Amino acid sequence: MALEQGGLQTTLAAAAGDDAELRAELRQAFADSLGGHIDLMRRARCDGNWRVAAMRVKGLAASFHAEHLSELADDALDGAPSDPVALRRLQEFHREFVETDD
């Protein structure tokens, strides 16, 4: 999956401006938050916990204008708790975001 981060990168650039340190902090905060929400989804054993964690991912995506991540969250909401396909796609998005410098 090619990581589509257009809106996300634009949001980070607009928030941080020319401050590289702030940009790095915002990227780290996004990555940490997303990683935590994915972990909650991985551990969810009921519909309620799965939905709450997926909605948190969707909220994070909305906050950072990450459209592709929002779509992945929607797919997870349509799936069953611990849906391996939804989890794999979210983890892949997270991994690619962390590995991408810009």
Backbone hydrogen bonds, N-H to C=O, Kabsch-Sander energy under -0.5 kcal/mol:
donor,donor_aa,acceptor,acceptor_aa,energy
3,L,1,M,-0.5
5,Q,3,L,-0.8
9,Q,5,Q,-3.6
10,T,6,G,-2.1
11,T,7,G,-2.3
12,L,8,L,-2.4
13,A,9,Q,-2.5
14,A,10,T,-2.5
15,A,11,T,-2.3
16,A,12,L,-2.4
17,G,13,A,-2.4
19,D,16,A,-2.1
20,A,18,D,-1.2
23,R,19,D,-2.3
24,A,20,A,-2.2
25,E,21,E,-2.2
26,L,22,L,-2.6
27,R,23,R,-2.5
28,Q,24,A,-2.3
29,A,25,E,-2.5
30,F,26,L,-2.4
31,A,27,R,-2.7
32,D,28,Q,-2.9
33,S,29,A,-2.4
34,L,30,F,-2.8
35,G,31,A,-2.5
36,G,32,D,-2.2
37,H,33,S,-2.3
38,I,34,L,-2.5
39,D,35,G,-2.0
40,L,36,G,-2.1
41,M,37,H,-2.1
42,R,38,I,-2.6
43,R,39,D,-1.8
44,A,40,L,-0.8
44,A,41,M,-0.8
50,W,46,C,-2.1
51,R,47,D,-2.8
52,V,48,G,-2.3
53,A,49,N,-2.3
54,A,50,W,-2.6
55,M,51,R,-2.6
56,R,52,V,-1.8
57,V,53,A,-1.9
58,K,54,A,-2.3
59,G,55,M,-2.4
60,L,56,R,-2.5
61,A,57,V,-2.7
62,A,58,K,-2.3
63,S,59,G,-2.3
64,F,60,L,-1.6
65,H,62,A,-0.8
66,A,61,A,-2.8
67,E,65,H,-1.1
70,S,66,A,-2.0
71,E,67,E,-2.1
72,L,68,H,-2.1
73,A,69,L,-2.3
74,D,70,S,-2.2
75,D,71,E,-2.3
76,A,72,L,-2.1
77,L,73,A,-2.4
78,D,74,D,-1.5
79,G,75,D,-0.7
79,G,76,A,-0.9
83,D,80,A,-1.6
87,L,83,D,-2.5
88,R,84,P,-2.3
89,R,85,V,-2.3
90,L,86,A,-2.2
91,Q,87,L,-2.8
92,E,88,R,-2.3
93,F,89,R,-2.2
94,H,90,L,-2.5
95,R,91,Q,-2.8
96,E,92,E,-2.7
97,F,93,F,-2.4
98,V,94,H,-2.5
99,E,95,R,-2.3
100,T,96,E,-1.3
101,D,99,E,-0.5
